[in-house]
């Protein structure tokens, strides 16, 4: 039965969408922040692939359309940003500087701690773009000599961790400014962090969308230079 399903071209897409749908149902029922739909979906998909002895490359190829739609889907995040553009105009300098500094710290800490711990250079390079959204992270990883598959895993882990615990950490640190909350979640935790930011409020979500975009552009431009200088 499994063999028959796998041979259907849309099997991978249906498995991905079904896994995410189940993840949403579980999250809405229990409301625990660590039960992010993307995490639940990932676990469910891995279980199905293992039980069915389905090759990952087959599943990946069948999800080519969804992977292609990642970049266009990110454009939708511009809508709440446009609605709150007046906030950005009033705070453009601190917002941009905060995003740039956060991106530099993210990339720099990966290199510094990686070298301290004696991590393989290729793994360190794969870690550098982990703070930006997947479409950008994959391209950056390929350009700087990383392992795209490892980068994807790190991006997902970073997003899940930030989406699950980011607002709680921000609250613990006593940060109450809505703009600061959004910038922190978007620049560090990309799309998953932005999804969580929208649950905190529209301003947080809009600023997180902006941060995700600027952090992605800055990382794409700066990562090759930072890697060449320090590695």
Backbone as ProteinMPNN parsed JSONL, in Angstrom:
{"seq_chain_A": "XXXXXXXXXXXXXXXXXXXXXXXXXXXXXXXXXXXXXXXXXXXXXXXXXXXXXXXXXXXXXXXXXXXXXXXXXXXXXXXXXXXXXXXXXXXXXXXXXXXXXXXXXXXXXXXXXXXXXXXXXXXXXXXXXXXXXXXXXXXXXXXXXXXXXXXXXXXXXXXXXXXXXXXXXXXXXXXXXXXXXXXXXXXXXXXXXXXXXXXXXXXXXXXXXXXXXXXXXXXXXXXXXXXXXXX", "coords_chain_A": {"N_chain_A": [[0.827, -1.208, 0.0], [1.87, 1.273, 0.875], [3.921, 1.557, -0.987], [2.475, 1.98, -3.297], [1.24, 4.446, -2.762], [3.473, 6.136, -2.522], [4.351, 6.284, -5.113], [2.602, 8.028, -6.233], [2.654, 11.239, -7.569], [1.954, 13.495, -5.991], [2.155, 12.687, -3.408], [4.137, 13.397, -1.485], [3.606, 16.154, -1.07], [0.987, 16.036, -0.038], [1.5, 14.602, 2.289], [3.109, 16.408, 3.698], [1.357, 18.646, 4.018], [-0.714, 17.427, 5.421], [0.59, 16.617, 7.748], [1.254, 19.122, 8.834], [-1.296, 20.16, 9.221], [-2.314, 18.416, 11.187], [-0.507, 19.106, 13.17], [-1.338, 21.74, 13.718], [-3.902, 21.249, 14.758], [-3.239, 19.852, 17.104], [-1.773, 21.811, 18.465], [-3.721, 23.83, 18.819], [-5.444, 22.532, 20.5], [-4.039, 21.914, 22.904], [-2.482, 24.156, 23.455], [0.182, 24.593, 24.235], [3.259, 26.277, 24.124], [5.554, 25.051, 23.131], [4.639, 23.144, 21.443], [4.799, 23.657, 18.646], [3.35, 23.807, 15.413], [5.041, 23.252, 13.207], [7.087, 21.758, 14.345], [5.736, 19.492, 15.356], [4.685, 18.53, 12.939], [7.048, 17.913, 11.579], [8.078, 15.792, 13.121], [6.027, 13.879, 12.811], [6.145, 13.438, 10.035], [8.718, 12.386, 9.739], [8.391, 9.99, 11.155], [6.505, 8.681, 9.517], [8.005, 8.436, 7.135], [10.043, 6.763, 8.018], [8.674, 4.441, 8.925], [7.42, 3.651, 6.563], [9.62, 3.189, 5.069], [10.567, 5.061, 3.208], [12.43, 6.77, 0.839], [14.276, 9.712, 1.492], [15.015, 11.485, -0.55], [13.118, 11.018, -2.504], [10.802, 11.942, -1.259], [11.566, 14.621, -0.931], [11.808, 15.488, -3.611], [9.146, 15.313, -4.416], [8.087, 17.402, -3.056], [8.829, 19.675, -4.32], [7.318, 21.777, -5.389], [6.183, 23.048, -3.127], [8.519, 23.895, -1.889], [9.384, 25.719, -3.777], [7.44, 27.657, -3.491], [8.06, 28.915, -1.139], [9.55, 31.334, -1.178], [7.819, 33.238, -2.657], [5.678, 33.231, -0.841], [6.646, 34.594, 1.332], [6.384, 37.226, 0.651], [3.855, 38.039, 1.346], [4.022, 38.854, 3.936], [4.552, 41.513, 3.843], [2.23, 42.97, 3.979], [1.089, 43.523, 6.684], [3.233, 45.069, 7.486], [3.109, 47.288, 5.794], [0.747, 48.404, 6.719], [1.564, 49.383, 9.12], [3.5, 51.241, 8.561], [4.022, 53.83, 9.387], [5.057, 53.601, 11.922], [7.531, 52.485, 11.459], [8.773, 54.565, 10.036], [9.148, 56.466, 12.013], [11.012, 55.249, 13.608], [13.218, 54.383, 12.174], [16.1, 54.397, 12.163], [17.046, 53.23, 14.751], [15.711, 50.763, 14.44], [16.758, 49.552, 12.062], [19.495, 49.476, 12.733], [19.385, 47.851, 14.977], [18.568, 45.41, 13.848], [20.711, 44.859, 12.102], [22.892, 44.703, 13.906], [22.012, 42.554, 15.456], [22.061, 40.501, 13.543], [24.79, 40.365, 12.936], [25.839, 39.584, 15.401], [24.627, 37.071, 15.629], [25.774, 35.587, 13.453], [28.48, 35.908, 14.075], [28.719, 34.723, 16.647], [28.251, 32.046, 16.071], [30.553, 31.374, 14.634], [32.629, 32.001, 16.476], [32.072, 30.408, 18.824], [32.008, 27.959, 17.579], [34.673, 27.639, 16.718], [35.967, 27.684, 19.191], [35.017, 25.328, 20.321], [36.127, 23.533, 18.637], [34.864, 22.751, 16.267], [34.13, 21.283, 13.087], [35.063, 23.004, 10.095], [33.294, 23.116, 7.883], [30.863, 22.584, 9.084], [30.621, 24.75, 10.808], [30.405, 26.831, 8.94], [27.981, 26.107, 7.821], [26.319, 26.735, 9.893], [26.266, 29.495, 10.033], [24.244, 30.997, 8.459], [21.888, 30.42, 9.897], [20.042, 32.019, 11.151], [18.252, 33.203, 9.418], [15.447, 33.186, 7.1], [14.41, 30.135, 5.426], [14.565, 30.026, 2.407], [16.525, 31.985, 1.813], [18.608, 31.228, 3.516], [19.371, 28.716, 2.518], [20.479, 29.334, -0.014], [22.575, 31.044, 0.735], [24.121, 29.31, 2.293], [25.005, 27.482, 0.35], [26.577, 29.185, -1.234], [28.669, 30.011, 0.502], [29.916, 27.673, 1.053], [28.764, 25.757, 2.748], [26.715, 23.088, 4.177], [23.772, 22.605, 2.767], [21.524, 21.02, 3.594], [22.051, 20.601, 6.317], [22.02, 23.216, 7.179], [19.319, 23.855, 6.756], [18.114, 22.227, 8.702], [19.133, 23.448, 11.013], [18.054, 25.997, 10.775], [15.325, 25.428, 11.047], [15.329, 24.367, 13.657], [16.217, 26.611, 15.115], [14.111, 28.397, 14.584], [11.912, 27.027, 15.727], [12.688, 26.86, 18.429], [12.919, 29.601, 19.08], [10.319, 30.468, 18.453], [8.902, 29.043, 20.324], [9.91, 29.738, 22.868], [10.843, 32.34, 22.741], [9.23, 34.837, 23.222], [8.769, 34.461, 25.96], [11.358, 34.567, 27.018], [12.018, 37.192, 26.321], [10.124, 38.568, 27.862], [11.013, 37.801, 30.401], [13.408, 39.175, 30.505], [12.517, 41.682, 30.842], [11.737, 43.323, 28.741], [9.533, 45.455, 27.219], [8.744, 47.0, 25.101], [6.946, 47.053, 22.11], [7.928, 47.206, 19.5], [10.609, 46.492, 19.807], [10.309, 43.855, 20.678], [9.212, 42.627, 18.384], [11.294, 43.044, 16.491], [13.353, 41.547, 17.643], [12.335, 38.895, 17.57], [11.889, 38.521, 14.804], [14.409, 38.964, 13.555], [16.015, 37.048, 14.705], [14.628, 34.601, 14.726], [13.304, 34.221, 12.379], [10.748, 33.064, 10.119], [9.103, 31.372, 11.768], [9.37, 32.611, 14.225], [8.216, 35.036, 13.526], [5.577, 34.263, 13.037], [4.851, 33.632, 15.65], [5.176, 36.159, 16.715], [3.056, 37.591, 15.606], [0.988, 36.561, 17.072], [1.439, 37.772, 19.428], [0.862, 40.39, 18.881], [-0.246, 42.911, 16.454], [1.577, 44.956, 15.821], [3.998, 43.898, 16.767], [4.149, 41.695, 15.048], [4.309, 42.955, 12.516], [6.736, 44.384, 12.721], [8.414, 42.239, 13.111], [8.194, 40.936, 10.66], [9.426, 42.836, 9.014], [11.987, 42.8, 10.163], [12.778, 40.171, 9.617], [13.015, 40.239, 6.829], [15.0, 42.265, 6.34], [17.13, 41.241, 7.839], [17.6, 38.909, 6.434], [18.447, 39.892, 3.92], [20.729, 41.359, 4.681], [22.316, 39.327, 5.818], [22.73, 37.682, 3.593], [24.361, 39.342, 2.076], [26.502, 39.947, 3.792], [27.486, 37.557, 4.949], [29.333, 35.986, 3.243], [31.667, 37.632, 3.329], [32.217, 37.777, 6.093], [32.732, 35.09, 6.676], [34.974, 34.626, 5.048], [36.821, 36.337, 6.251], [37.085, 35.481, 8.948], [37.319, 32.725, 8.811]], "CA_chain_A": [[0.0, 0.0, 0.0], [2.774, 2.424, 0.969], [4.628, 1.665, -2.264], [1.546, 2.551, -4.274], [1.063, 5.858, -2.416], [4.72, 6.858, -2.793], [4.463, 6.477, -6.564], [1.725, 9.137, -6.631], [3.508, 12.435, -7.55], [1.583, 14.477, -4.967], [2.184, 12.061, -2.084], [4.968, 14.195, -0.585], [2.886, 17.386, -0.733], [-0.133, 15.669, 0.838], [2.061, 14.216, 3.584], [3.546, 17.637, 4.357], [0.193, 19.43, 4.413], [-1.448, 16.676, 6.442], [1.375, 16.702, 8.977], [1.118, 20.475, 9.393], [-2.685, 20.284, 9.677], [-2.384, 17.706, 12.469], [0.238, 19.923, 14.121], [-2.195, 22.865, 14.104], [-4.96, 20.71, 15.62], [-2.65, 19.544, 18.415], [-1.421, 23.076, 19.123], [-4.945, 24.52, 19.217], [-6.094, 21.789, 21.578], [-3.293, 21.947, 24.162], [-2.006, 25.532, 23.647], [1.534, 24.671, 24.767], [4.081, 27.005, 23.152], [6.565, 24.182, 22.528], [3.986, 22.277, 20.458], [4.678, 24.394, 17.399], [2.918, 22.912, 14.333], [6.15, 22.827, 12.346], [7.814, 20.7, 15.059], [4.878, 18.303, 15.35], [4.624, 18.035, 11.563], [8.348, 17.311, 11.265], [8.161, 14.494, 13.809], [5.07, 12.973, 12.163], [6.644, 13.1, 8.696], [9.861, 11.486, 9.928], [7.848, 8.686, 11.55], [5.898, 8.058, 8.325], [9.08, 8.063, 6.216], [10.763, 5.614, 8.586], [7.803, 3.258, 8.92], [7.19, 3.256, 5.178], [10.916, 2.995, 4.405], [10.512, 5.959, 2.052], [13.676, 7.508, 0.664], [14.09, 11.153, 1.678], [15.155, 12.184, -1.826], [11.827, 10.9, -3.188], [9.91, 12.878, -0.565], [12.04, 15.977, -1.241], [11.464, 15.788, -5.002], [7.698, 15.488, -4.521], [7.738, 18.661, -2.394], [9.504, 20.752, -5.046], [6.411, 22.915, -5.55], [6.095, 23.766, -1.853], [9.802, 24.572, -1.683], [9.409, 26.862, -4.687], [6.496, 28.664, -3.016], [8.541, 29.541, 0.09], [9.923, 32.729, -1.42], [6.647, 34.091, -2.906], [4.827, 33.324, 0.347], [7.226, 35.58, 2.247], [5.954, 38.558, 0.226], [2.599, 38.353, 2.032], [4.348, 39.49, 5.206], [4.67, 42.96, 3.633], [0.932, 43.606, 4.207], [1.027, 44.178, 7.998], [4.288, 46.087, 7.55], [2.572, 48.465, 5.121], [-0.275, 48.982, 7.583], [2.227, 50.035, 10.256], [4.678, 51.904, 8.018], [4.272, 55.052, 10.14], [5.907, 53.254, 13.064], [8.88, 52.301, 10.925], [9.335, 55.866, 9.672], [9.542, 57.164, 13.229], [12.066, 54.524, 14.327], [13.974, 53.694, 11.138], [17.519, 54.209, 12.512], [17.227, 52.17, 15.753], [15.212, 49.486, 13.938], [17.74, 48.989, 11.121], [20.733, 49.188, 13.474], [19.139, 46.685, 15.831], [18.552, 44.216, 13.002], [22.076, 44.623, 11.615], [23.707, 44.243, 15.038], [21.569, 41.205, 15.807], [22.539, 39.562, 12.515], [26.244, 40.218, 13.101], [26.06, 38.778, 16.611], [24.229, 35.693, 15.327], [26.8, 34.958, 12.62], [29.76, 35.905, 14.794], [28.706, 33.756, 17.752], [28.388, 30.707, 15.48], [31.964, 31.176, 14.275], [33.46, 32.042, 17.683], [31.855, 29.214, 19.646], [32.388, 26.802, 16.776], [36.125, 27.516, 16.761], [36.335, 27.339, 20.575], [34.665, 23.925, 20.549], [36.838, 22.69, 17.671], [33.91, 22.229, 15.291], [34.56, 21.225, 11.693], [34.829, 24.259, 9.389], [32.111, 23.018, 7.041], [29.696, 22.667, 9.963], [30.533, 26.143, 11.254], [29.89, 27.605, 7.814], [26.565, 25.763, 7.679], [25.587, 27.37, 10.991], [26.279, 30.959, 9.911], [22.967, 31.6, 8.033], [20.762, 29.757, 10.545], [19.096, 32.977, 11.703], [17.376, 33.796, 8.401], [14.434, 32.27, 6.577], [14.977, 29.023, 4.651], [14.978, 30.281, 1.018], [17.779, 32.742, 1.812], [19.626, 30.439, 4.207], [19.847, 27.655, 1.618], [21.349, 29.934, -1.031], [23.787, 31.541, 1.404], [24.905, 28.138, 2.683], [25.657, 26.968, -0.855], [27.578, 30.153, -1.688], [29.821, 30.084, 1.404], [30.525, 26.353, 1.196], [28.165, 24.962, 3.813], [25.89, 21.936, 3.824], [22.41, 23.153, 2.784], [20.602, 20.193, 4.386], [22.32, 20.886, 7.724], [21.545, 24.584, 7.409], [17.859, 23.793, 6.864], [17.795, 21.667, 10.021], [19.459, 24.464, 12.019], [17.06, 27.066, 10.628], [14.08, 24.928, 11.638], [15.523, 24.282, 15.113], [16.264, 27.982, 15.634], [12.763, 28.944, 14.527], [11.056, 26.344, 16.705], [13.098, 27.277, 19.779], [12.545, 30.996, 19.258], [8.874, 30.573, 18.455], [8.372, 28.421, 21.539], [10.358, 30.356, 24.116], [11.313, 33.705, 22.538], [8.475, 35.845, 23.98], [8.96, 34.256, 27.389], [12.692, 35.086, 27.341], [11.918, 38.648, 26.224], [9.386, 39.013, 29.044], [11.891, 37.594, 31.555], [14.423, 40.232, 30.472], [11.872, 42.95, 31.15], [11.56, 44.132, 27.527], [8.098, 45.655, 27.026], [8.506, 47.737, 23.868], [6.415, 46.156, 21.083], [8.821, 47.227, 18.35], [11.795, 45.708, 20.18], [9.907, 42.444, 20.691], [9.086, 42.166, 17.005], [12.621, 43.027, 15.868], [14.108, 40.419, 18.205], [11.796, 37.627, 17.073], [12.061, 38.418, 13.356], [15.813, 38.903, 13.137], [16.658, 35.856, 15.261], [13.843, 33.366, 14.589], [12.713, 34.252, 11.034], [9.317, 32.893, 9.858], [8.398, 30.81, 12.923], [9.337, 33.692, 15.205], [7.257, 36.025, 13.051], [4.246, 33.711, 13.296], [4.6, 33.806, 17.086], [5.08, 37.597, 16.972], [1.703, 38.016, 15.257], [0.11, 36.169, 18.171], [1.675, 38.739, 20.489], [0.216, 41.647, 18.489], [-0.022, 43.28, 15.063], [2.819, 45.738, 15.718], [5.096, 42.936, 16.911], [4.211, 40.912, 13.817], [4.775, 43.797, 11.42], [8.169, 44.638, 12.916], [9.102, 40.964, 12.923], [8.259, 40.739, 9.207], [10.477, 43.729, 8.529], [13.278, 42.311, 10.646], [13.115, 38.951, 8.892], [13.446, 40.605, 5.488], [16.279, 42.988, 6.376], [18.149, 40.314, 8.33], [17.915, 37.994, 5.337], [19.244, 40.614, 2.922], [22.046, 41.674, 5.248], [23.07, 38.073, 5.963], [23.129, 37.245, 2.251], [25.453, 40.201, 1.615], [27.636, 39.987, 4.722], [27.998, 36.232, 5.328], [30.576, 35.592, 2.541], [32.796, 38.42, 3.808], [32.516, 37.375, 7.471], [33.332, 33.754, 6.619], [36.324, 34.762, 4.473], [37.696, 37.045, 7.192], [37.318, 34.742, 10.192], [37.585, 31.299, 8.598]], "C_chain_A": [[0.863, 1.26, 0.0], [3.485, 2.65, -0.359], [3.756, 2.319, -3.327], [1.385, 4.054, -4.037], [2.291, 6.685, -2.787], [4.862, 7.165, -4.276], [3.517, 7.552, -7.094], [2.528, 10.429, -6.505], [3.204, 13.422, -6.425], [1.638, 13.897, -3.556], [2.962, 12.912, -1.084], [4.273, 15.466, -0.133], [1.75, 17.092, 0.24], [0.361, 15.288, 2.228], [2.48, 15.461, 4.371], [2.363, 18.444, 4.875], [-0.61, 18.733, 5.512], [-0.741, 16.756, 7.786], [1.224, 18.061, 9.64], [-0.293, 20.7, 9.929], [-2.872, 19.61, 11.033], [-1.654, 18.513, 13.546], [-0.586, 21.105, 14.613], [-3.298, 22.401, 15.056], [-4.43, 20.444, 17.037], [-2.333, 20.828, 19.179], [-2.671, 23.793, 19.638], [-5.641, 23.83, 20.386], [-5.385, 21.989, 22.915], [-2.699, 23.316, 24.491], [-0.64, 25.637, 24.324], [2.443, 25.298, 23.717], [5.097, 26.113, 22.45], [5.965, 23.205, 21.504], [3.744, 23.047, 19.162], [4.304, 23.431, 16.271], [4.055, 22.407, 13.458], [6.962, 21.715, 13.001], [7.016, 19.402, 15.037], [4.825, 17.683, 13.961], [5.921, 17.333, 11.18], [8.471, 15.916, 11.867], [7.248, 13.477, 13.129], [5.576, 12.51, 10.799], [7.817, 12.133, 8.787], [9.386, 10.075, 10.277], [7.272, 7.956, 10.344], [6.981, 7.597, 7.347], [9.84, 6.831, 6.715], [9.935, 4.341, 8.51], [7.598, 2.742, 7.492], [8.46, 2.996, 4.4], [10.987, 3.806, 3.105], [11.793, 6.77, 1.977], [13.417, 9.012, 0.751], [14.142, 11.916, 0.354], [13.855, 12.134, -2.633], [10.842, 11.9, -2.591], [10.278, 14.32, -0.902], [11.632, 16.387, -2.657], [9.968, 16.056, -5.157], [7.224, 16.779, -3.861], [8.367, 19.865, -3.094], [8.618, 21.989, -5.172], [6.314, 23.732, -4.268], [7.389, 24.521, -1.571], [9.9, 25.823, -2.557], [8.538, 27.999, -4.163], [6.952, 29.36, -1.74], [8.825, 31.027, -0.108], [8.716, 33.619, -1.723], [5.766, 34.276, -1.675], [5.329, 34.387, 1.311], [6.776, 36.997, 1.907], [4.689, 38.996, 0.958], [2.864, 39.094, 3.342], [4.484, 41.007, 5.073], [3.368, 43.689, 3.953], [0.838, 44.264, 5.589], [2.107, 45.244, 8.165], [3.79, 47.387, 6.925], [1.547, 49.177, 6.008], [0.336, 49.739, 8.76], [3.486, 50.786, 9.818], [5.021, 53.179, 8.783], [5.17, 54.798, 11.353], [7.349, 53.1, 12.617], [9.53, 53.647, 10.616], [9.841, 56.625, 10.895], [10.749, 56.525, 13.912], [13.047, 53.848, 13.376], [15.429, 53.424, 11.545], [17.704, 53.13, 13.582], [16.77, 50.79, 15.266], [16.251, 48.81, 13.046], [19.032, 48.621, 11.847], [20.566, 47.971, 14.38], [19.165, 45.387, 15.04], [19.959, 43.859, 12.536], [22.964, 44.08, 12.736], [23.33, 42.825, 15.451], [22.064, 40.163, 14.828], [24.036, 39.311, 12.655], [26.562, 39.347, 14.306], [25.715, 37.313, 16.354], [25.302, 34.964, 14.534], [28.128, 34.845, 13.36], [29.815, 34.88, 15.898], [28.846, 32.325, 17.24], [29.857, 30.398, 15.186], [32.832, 31.078, 15.526], [33.31, 30.769, 18.507], [32.206, 27.946, 18.884], [33.889, 26.563, 16.821], [36.603, 27.128, 18.154], [36.117, 25.857, 20.842], [35.329, 22.982, 19.552], [35.94, 22.066, 16.621], [34.501, 22.265, 13.886], [34.158, 22.505, 10.962], [33.55, 24.215, 8.567], [30.83, 23.126, 7.862], [29.509, 24.091, 10.462], [29.923, 27.012, 10.166], [28.399, 27.337, 7.615], [25.707, 26.429, 8.744], [25.395, 28.868, 10.79], [24.925, 31.539, 9.48], [21.732, 31.053, 8.738], [19.703, 30.724, 11.065], [18.146, 33.593, 10.7], [16.439, 32.741, 7.833], [15.026, 31.3, 5.552], [15.402, 29.353, 3.219], [16.315, 31.011, 0.917], [18.896, 31.911, 2.42], [20.216, 29.356, 3.31], [20.83, 28.209, 0.602], [22.66, 30.405, -0.425], [24.699, 30.382, 1.775], [25.664, 27.556, 1.495], [26.794, 27.883, -1.304], [28.831, 30.123, -0.817], [30.441, 28.711, 1.699], [29.992, 25.507, 2.323], [27.417, 23.75, 3.281], [24.437, 22.375, 3.908], [21.433, 22.351, 3.645], [20.782, 20.442, 5.884], [21.822, 22.28, 8.082], [20.038, 24.609, 7.591], [17.446, 23.291, 8.245], [18.041, 22.697, 11.126], [18.473, 25.623, 11.98], [15.75, 26.654, 11.303], [14.194, 24.874, 13.157], [15.512, 25.667, 15.741], [14.87, 28.593, 15.675], [11.846, 28.338, 15.57], [11.388, 26.793, 18.123], [12.668, 28.714, 20.049], [11.041, 31.195, 19.308], [8.244, 30.035, 19.729], [8.682, 29.22, 22.791], [10.788, 31.817, 23.981], [10.556, 34.755, 23.335], [8.648, 35.706, 25.489], [10.325, 34.784, 27.848], [12.678, 36.613, 27.329], [11.194, 39.226, 27.45], [10.246, 38.9, 30.291], [12.949, 38.695, 31.654], [13.827, 41.623, 30.699], [11.679, 43.866, 29.95], [10.066, 44.222, 27.219], [7.768, 46.366, 25.716], [8.088, 46.782, 22.751], [7.32, 46.08, 19.858], [10.046, 46.358, 18.614], [11.483, 44.213, 20.182], [9.855, 41.875, 19.274], [10.424, 42.054, 16.308], [13.421, 41.828, 16.351], [13.638, 39.093, 17.623], [12.054, 37.454, 15.58], [13.493, 38.246, 12.917], [16.519, 37.655, 13.635], [15.942, 34.563, 14.874], [13.023, 33.318, 13.304], [11.211, 33.976, 10.998], [8.541, 32.355, 11.063], [8.287, 31.853, 14.026], [8.332, 34.757, 14.827], [5.823, 35.551, 13.278], [3.868, 33.87, 14.768], [4.424, 35.292, 17.418], [3.681, 38.113, 16.666], [0.698, 37.632, 16.349], [0.266, 37.114, 19.359], [0.978, 40.066, 20.173], [0.564, 42.021, 17.061], [1.27, 44.068, 14.883], [4.027, 44.813, 15.814], [5.266, 42.126, 15.628], [4.752, 41.701, 12.649], [6.274, 44.059, 11.528], [8.992, 43.366, 12.728], [9.239, 40.639, 11.442], [9.365, 41.578, 8.598], [11.849, 43.199, 8.908], [13.73, 41.068, 9.891], [13.644, 39.271, 7.504], [14.807, 41.274, 5.468], [17.403, 42.077, 6.838], [18.56, 39.342, 7.235], [18.795, 38.651, 4.287], [20.646, 40.886, 3.445], [22.913, 40.431, 5.376], [23.572, 37.588, 4.612], [24.327, 38.05, 1.747], [26.702, 40.069, 2.483], [28.27, 38.631, 5.014], [29.269, 35.827, 4.584], [31.804, 36.339, 3.035], [33.21, 37.999, 5.22], [33.2, 36.014, 7.504], [34.764, 33.833, 6.093], [37.3, 35.398, 5.46], [38.075, 36.157, 8.374], [37.6, 33.26, 10.002], [38.544, 31.078, 7.433]], "O_chain_A": [[0.623, 2.192, -0.768], [3.636, 3.787, -0.806], [4.231, 3.104, -4.148], [1.39, 4.842, -4.983], [2.168, 7.797, -3.301], [5.429, 8.192, -4.65], [3.608, 7.945, -8.257], [3.047, 10.705, -5.424], [4.106, 14.115, -5.955], [1.211, 14.551, -2.605], [2.503, 13.126, 0.038], [4.334, 15.826, 1.042], [1.568, 17.808, 1.224], [-0.278, 15.612, 3.23], [2.232, 15.551, 5.573], [2.357, 18.876, 6.027], [-1.122, 19.384, 6.423], [-1.374, 16.937, 8.826], [1.083, 18.151, 10.859], [-0.474, 21.349, 10.959], [-3.513, 20.167, 11.924], [-2.112, 18.598, 14.686], [-0.541, 21.44, 15.797], [-3.595, 23.075, 16.043], [-5.083, 20.767, 18.029], [-2.589, 20.928, 20.379], [-2.681, 24.302, 20.759], [-6.344, 24.473, 21.166], [-6.033, 22.205, 23.939], [-2.437, 23.615, 25.656], [-0.332, 26.666, 24.927], [2.41, 24.903, 22.551], [5.468, 26.378, 21.306], [6.698, 22.524, 20.788], [2.626, 23.084, 18.648], [4.879, 22.347, 16.176], [4.035, 21.259, 13.015], [7.471, 20.83, 12.314], [7.558, 18.339, 14.735], [4.909, 16.464, 13.815], [5.9, 16.285, 10.536], [8.914, 14.978, 11.204], [7.653, 12.338, 12.897], [5.453, 11.336, 10.448], [7.906, 11.179, 8.015], [9.912, 9.089, 9.761], [7.512, 6.763, 10.16], [6.892, 6.502, 6.793], [10.229, 5.969, 5.927], [10.425, 3.294, 8.087], [7.605, 1.534, 7.255], [8.414, 2.629, 3.226], [11.406, 3.309, 2.06], [12.193, 7.391, 2.962], [12.465, 9.524, 0.162], [13.4, 12.878, 0.159], [13.525, 13.076, -3.353], [10.14, 12.609, -3.312], [9.396, 15.147, -1.132], [11.166, 17.506, -2.872], [9.566, 16.921, -5.935], [6.091, 17.207, -4.077], [8.431, 20.953, -2.521], [9.103, 23.117, -5.075], [6.356, 24.962, -4.307], [7.363, 25.647, -1.074], [10.428, 26.851, -2.133], [8.858, 29.171, -4.363], [6.301, 30.305, -1.295], [8.398, 31.867, 0.685], [8.586, 34.674, -1.102], [5.177, 35.339, -1.48], [4.542, 35.009, 2.023], [6.783, 37.874, 2.77], [4.474, 40.19, 1.167], [2.026, 39.87, 3.801], [4.526, 41.712, 6.081], [3.384, 44.9, 4.175], [0.535, 45.454, 5.668], [1.918, 46.213, 8.901], [4.023, 48.466, 7.469], [1.492, 50.407, 6.038], [-0.296, 50.629, 9.329], [4.423, 50.949, 10.599], [6.186, 53.573, 8.827], [5.942, 55.666, 11.759], [8.275, 53.53, 13.306], [10.71, 53.845, 10.903], [10.841, 57.339, 10.822], [11.433, 57.175, 14.702], [13.651, 52.837, 13.736], [15.939, 52.332, 11.296], [18.458, 52.185, 13.35], [17.36, 49.773, 15.629], [16.585, 47.642, 13.245], [19.599, 47.558, 11.595], [21.483, 47.165, 14.533], [19.714, 44.383, 15.496], [20.352, 42.693, 12.571], [23.699, 43.113, 12.539], [24.192, 42.001, 15.757], [22.446, 39.063, 15.227], [24.497, 38.179, 12.509], [27.438, 38.484, 14.25], [26.427, 36.417, 16.808], [25.697, 33.855, 14.892], [28.813, 33.824, 13.284], [30.842, 34.225, 16.083], [29.477, 31.488, 17.886], [30.338, 29.297, 15.458], [33.672, 30.185, 15.633], [34.302, 30.124, 18.848], [32.653, 26.965, 19.48], [34.336, 25.423, 16.947], [37.536, 26.336, 18.292], [36.928, 25.21, 21.505], [35.121, 21.77, 19.609], [36.221, 20.971, 16.134], [35.272, 23.162, 13.543], [33.065, 23.032, 11.17], [32.794, 25.187, 8.556], [29.835, 23.686, 7.403], [28.385, 24.588, 10.536], [29.039, 27.827, 10.43], [27.644, 28.248, 7.277], [24.517, 26.662, 8.535], [24.45, 29.445, 11.327], [24.481, 32.511, 10.093], [20.624, 31.208, 8.225], [18.59, 30.308, 11.386], [17.314, 34.421, 11.07], [16.622, 31.546, 8.063], [16.019, 31.609, 4.893], [16.514, 28.992, 2.833], [17.137, 30.704, 0.053], [20.011, 31.891, 1.899], [21.421, 29.108, 3.34], [21.891, 27.628, 0.378], [23.729, 30.193, -0.998], [25.914, 30.462, 1.593], [26.83, 27.181, 1.62], [27.854, 27.405, -1.71], [29.944, 30.2, -1.339], [31.374, 28.602, 2.494], [30.693, 24.622, 2.814], [27.479, 23.432, 2.094], [23.906, 22.508, 5.011], [20.606, 22.932, 4.348], [19.807, 20.492, 6.634], [21.269, 22.493, 9.161], [19.528, 25.299, 8.474], [16.549, 23.848, 8.879], [17.252, 22.806, 12.065], [18.1, 26.168, 13.019], [15.146, 27.436, 12.037], [13.275, 25.282, 13.867], [14.878, 25.88, 16.775], [14.486, 29.223, 16.66], [11.087, 29.052, 16.226], [10.494, 27.071, 18.922], [12.121, 29.017, 21.109], [10.54, 31.991, 20.102], [7.192, 30.503, 20.163], [7.834, 29.367, 23.671], [11.069, 32.47, 24.986], [11.186, 35.514, 24.072], [8.673, 36.702, 26.212], [10.442, 35.372, 28.923], [13.251, 37.252, 28.212], [11.608, 40.246, 28.001], [10.223, 39.785, 31.146], [13.337, 39.095, 32.752], [14.552, 42.617, 30.742], [11.476, 45.068, 30.121], [9.409, 43.207, 26.987], [6.621, 46.333, 25.27], [8.79, 45.81, 22.472], [7.464, 45.019, 19.25], [10.469, 45.586, 17.754], [12.298, 43.402, 19.74], [10.38, 40.796, 18.999], [10.674, 41.076, 15.604], [14.091, 41.165, 15.56], [14.455, 38.262, 17.226], [12.399, 36.36, 15.135], [13.775, 37.468, 12.006], [17.52, 37.24, 13.051], [16.591, 33.53, 14.71], [12.145, 32.467, 13.158], [10.462, 34.583, 11.764], [7.442, 32.828, 11.35], [7.252, 31.972, 14.681], [7.666, 35.323, 15.694], [4.957, 36.336, 13.664], [2.728, 34.196, 15.099], [3.628, 35.649, 18.287], [3.168, 38.975, 17.38], [-0.319, 38.302, 16.526], [-0.635, 37.249, 20.186], [0.554, 40.781, 21.082], [1.543, 41.521, 16.505], [1.982, 43.872, 13.898], [4.97, 44.932, 15.031], [6.387, 41.897, 15.175], [5.56, 41.193, 11.872], [6.997, 43.966, 10.536], [10.123, 43.412, 12.246], [10.271, 40.127, 11.009], [10.143, 41.1, 7.772], [12.76, 43.153, 8.081], [14.907, 40.921, 9.564], [14.606, 38.654, 7.046], [15.674, 40.902, 4.678], [18.507, 42.129, 6.297], [19.734, 38.991, 7.12], [19.765, 38.057, 3.816], [21.633, 40.673, 2.74], [24.107, 40.469, 5.077], [24.71, 37.134, 4.497], [25.204, 37.509, 1.073], [27.823, 40.079, 1.975], [29.465, 38.56, 5.299], [30.213, 35.362, 5.223], [32.877, 35.748, 3.151], [34.399, 37.878, 5.514], [34.14, 35.807, 8.271], [35.662, 33.184, 6.628], [38.475, 35.032, 5.495], [39.243, 36.089, 8.756], [38.07, 32.599, 10.928], [38.876, 29.936, 7.115]]}, "name": "protein", "num_of_chains": 1, "seq": "XXXXXXXXXXXXXXXXXXXXXXXXXXXXXXXXXXXXXXXXXXXXXXXXXXXXXXXXXXXXXXXXXXXXXXXXXXXXXXXXXXXXXXXXXXXXXXXXXXXXXXXXXXXXXXXXXXXXXXXXXXXXXXXXXXXXXXXXXXXXXXXXXXXXXXXXXXXXXXXXXXXXXXXXXXXXXXXXXXXXXXXXXXXXXXXXXXXXXXXXXXXXXXXXXXXXXXXXXXXXXXXXXXXXXXX"}
